[in-house]
């Protein structure tokens, strides 16, 4: 520690770069040994702890989710042999490595859709390259992309649409989503303290007659579906459900309460939703289900809100860099169903 190294750092770097250029010109590769010899030790070794040591062995095991019978697979991925080749889509390969090794991507989609795994690999290419439709794949280098996806060669657009409809007719997307949502919960990849649920419009411009949903920006009903998305406190998607027309937010919140219990989360997540879920009958159902929730009052009296004294807001909260002061009160809500009445307290 007290001895000074000979020379300067600049000269050491110059010598290293000179040696690197010399190896590149001679074609020498010192770090790898292809003839079975002992390779030279690496300068740096990245040691990643096992997932069992990081978040516990229980979280590393995927939950048991009911799956339909396995589909038949006649074509295996990466079955074509070829040498080293350059590819302009090589940036996709690290994503595929994570999907296959960490998320068991191929076994999952092959078990549900059989040869439909080919379409899901194409979807991975589209997601990474920001390709919005199957029609745009006609601009992709089919041979380079196909070998990277394990297909040999990417087929034409007509064949891709055939794959698409073949997968859609199996109607197993629900099972795939259920297994994926449960898996990320058990692995701790999404939060379980607060769940935010809201509906998002999915407009439809086709020729078929579908249900109408409310377009907030245009302030008019429009043919569409509603995607009810549930996110955690950091905006990560926990799960979602696409419903026809306007959708049923209340039934979705009740289903999320049941879903949280089925996943054995311990502490149930706090369900947060907008005023569309307002209603004493719905609140009574949530209290009876023992599902914690937060919402705001529908058609609130603005003048009554302004009448609250500022000194009564005694609780402080800081969220996303903004300071808030809260007032908490207990309000008794009485709901009388056709059979008998129930009394619930809401804060």
N, C-alpha and C positions, 0 to 999 in steps of 0.2 A: 504493500500500500504506500510505502514511503519512498519507493524507487521510481524514478522517472523513466518512462519508456523512451528508447532511442528514436530520433526522428520526430516528425510532426504528423498530425492526423491527415493533412492534405497529401503528404507523400505516401502514407499507408493506403489511402483511397486510390491514389494514382496507380500504385503497384497492383492492387486488387483488380482494377478495371483493365489494366494491361494484360494481366493473366487471363481474365475472362474473355477478352477479345482474341487472345491467342488460342484458347480452347475452342472458341466459336469458329475460327478460321480453319483449324485442323480437324474439326468434326468430333472432338473429344467430348465425352460426357462422363464426368468424374463421379457424379452422385449416384448413377444408376448402374447396375451390373446385370446384364442380360445373359451371361454365360454360366450362371449358377454360383459365381464367386461371392465373396463377402463385400458388400458395398461400403463405401466410406461413410463414417458417421455424419449425420446431418448437423448443420451448424445450430439449428433451432428445432426443438421438438415441442409441438402443441399437445398438451395433455388435457383432454376434456373428461371431467368426471362423469360417471355413469348416471343415467337419469334416476336410477333407484337411489343413488346417494344424494341427488339434488332435491327431489320432491317426494321421495318415498316410494317404496316398491308398489304400494297399493295404487298410486296414481299412474304408474307406468303400465298397468294392465288395463286394456280396453274393456268397457262394460259389456256384459252379456246382453245383446239386443237380438230379438227374434228376427231371423233372416229367412227369406223364401228359399226353396230348393236351389241348389247350385245349377247354373246354366252350363251348357256344353260348350267347350272351347275346341275349335278345330285348327286355329292358327295361333302360334306362340309368338310373343314379341322377341325381337332381336335374334331371330333364327337364321338370318342371312349372314354368311361369312364374307368379310371384306377387309382389306388392309387399312392402314392409316390414311385418312383423306381429310383435306381441308373443308371446312364448312362455315358459311357465314351465319349459321344459326347455332353455333357452339355455345353461346350464352344461355341457351335453354337447358343445356345438359345439367348444370348444378341444380336447377329447379327440379328436374326429373329425378335426380339422385335423392333429394330430400323427400319427394313424394313417394318414391318406391321404398326407400329404406326406413324412414321415420313414420310415414303415414300409411304404409302398406297399401299404396294406391292401386297397383296392378292386381294383387289378390282380391281386393275389395270389389273393383269394377268387373273383373273377370268372373268372380263368383256370382254376381248378380246379372250381368248382361252377356256373358260368354264372349263371342267375337266382337261385341260392342265396345270392348276396351280400345279398339282402334279409333273410334270416334272421340273417346275421352282423351286420348293422347293428342289428337288434333285440337281439342279444346284447350289443352295446356299450351300448345303452340300459339293459338289465337290469343290467349290471355297474356302471355309474355310479350308477344309482338304487337299487342293492341290492335288485333284484327277483329273488326266488329261483325262480320258476316261470313258465311261459307263462300259467298260469291267472290269475296276479295282474295280467297286462297288461290285464285287463278294467276295471281302475280307472284306466288311463292315458287322458289326453285324446288320442284317436286322431288328430284332425286336426293338433293342434299337434306331437305327437311324430312323426307321419308326414312332415310337411314338413321337419322338422329332420333326419330320417334319409334324406331323398331319396326317400321312397316315395309322396309325395302325401298318403296317409292310411294310418294303421296299420290293418290288417284285423282281423277278429274272431279269437277264439281258435281256432275250427275251421280257419280258413285258415292260421293260424300253425302248427298241428300238421301240416297238409298240407305246408307248407314244410319242417318239421323232418324228416319221414319221407322227403321227396324228396331232401334233402341226405344223410341217413343211408344211403340205398340206393346212393348213388354210391361209398361206401367210399373216400374220398380224404382222410380226416382224417390218416392217417399221412403222406402226402406234404406236407400243410400244416404239420404239426408238424416234420417233418424240415427243411423249408426255413426255418422260423422259428428253430429251435434253432441251425442252422448260421449263420444271419444274425446272431444276437446274439453268437455267439462271434467272428465275424470283425470285428464292430464294437467289440469290447471292452466289451460291456455286462455281461458276467459274468466272474468270475475263472477262471483256469486253473491256479492253483497247487495248491489243495486242493479235492477233490470229496468231499462227504459223501453217502452213499446209504443210504436206509432205506426200509422198506416201511410203508405206511399202509393201514389197513383201509377198504374201501368196502362197507358192509353192503348186502345185497339183501333186500327184503321182499316181492318179487313172488311170483307163483304158479308160475313156471317152476322146474324143477329145475336148480340150478347147483352148482359146486364149493364146498366148504367151506374157510374160512380160520380161523385161530386168533384169537379175540377176547381181547386181553390183559387188559382190564379185567374182563370176565366170566369169564375163565379157562375158556373152553369154545369148541368149534368152532361156527361160524355160517356160513350161506350168504353169501358175499361174494366180492369181487375184491380184489386187492392192487395199490396204486399205488406203484411203486418210483420214488421221487423222488430226484433228484440235485441238490444245492445246492452253491454255492461257499462260501468262508469267511465271507461276509457274509449268508448265508441266501437269496441270490437263486437262483431255480430255473434250473438249466442245462438239464435235460431230464427227462422222466419217461416211464414205460411202465406201462400198466395190464395186469396179467396175471390169468389165471383162478386162483381158489383162493388157495393160500398164496403162489404165485409162486416164482421161482427166482432168488434173490439172487446166487448164484455165477455163473450164466450171464450175469446182467446186468452184473456187475463185469468179467467177461472181455470182454463186448461193449463196455463203456465204454472199456476199454483200446484195443481196435481202433478205436473211434470217434474217440478222441483222436488217433490216428495219421492217420486219414483227413482230419482237419481241419488237419493240418500245424501243430500248436501249438508246435513246437520242443521245449520242455521238457514232458514228460508230466506231467499232474496227479497228485498223490498221492491214491490211492483210499483212503477211510476208510469202514469198514463195521463192523457189530456182530458179535457172536460167532456169529451164524447162518451166517456164511461160514467157520467154523472147519473145518479138515481139511487133512491133509498133501497129498492129491491136488490139492486146489484151490490150495494155496500153491505147489506145484510147477508148476502150469499158469501161475500169475501170474509166477513167476520165469522160466520158459521164454519167456513173452511179454514179459519185461522191463518189466512194469508195476509201479511202486512202490505199496506199499499199507501200511496200518496197521490193525490190529484188536486184539482182546484175546482172551485164552485162554478157551476154553469149559470150564466145570466146573473152575475153578482151585482149588487147595488153599488154603483161607484161612489155615491155620496156617503153611504154608510162606511165604505172603506176609508174615505178621507176623514171621517169623524174620529178614527182611532188616534189617540194621543201618542206622540213619538216616544215619550218616556216609558210606555208600556212594552216597547220592543226591547227586551232585556237580553235575549240570547244572541250571541255573535257567531257568525259563520263566514268563513272565507272560502270561496269556490272559484277556481279558474282565474285567480288574481283579483277578484272582486269581493269586497266586504259586504256582508248582509247582516241585518238585525231582524230577529224573528220574535213573533208573539205567539205563544202556544196557549190555547184554551181548550176546555173540554165542552163538547156540545152533544147533547142527548138527541139521538135520532130514533124515532119510533116508526117502525114499518109494520103494517097490518096486512099480512097475506089473507087469502080467502078463508083459511082455516083458523089460525090464531095469530096473535100479535107477538112480535119480538122487539126487544129493546137493545140497542147497540150504542156504544159510545165511540165517537170519532174525535180525533185531535187534529 
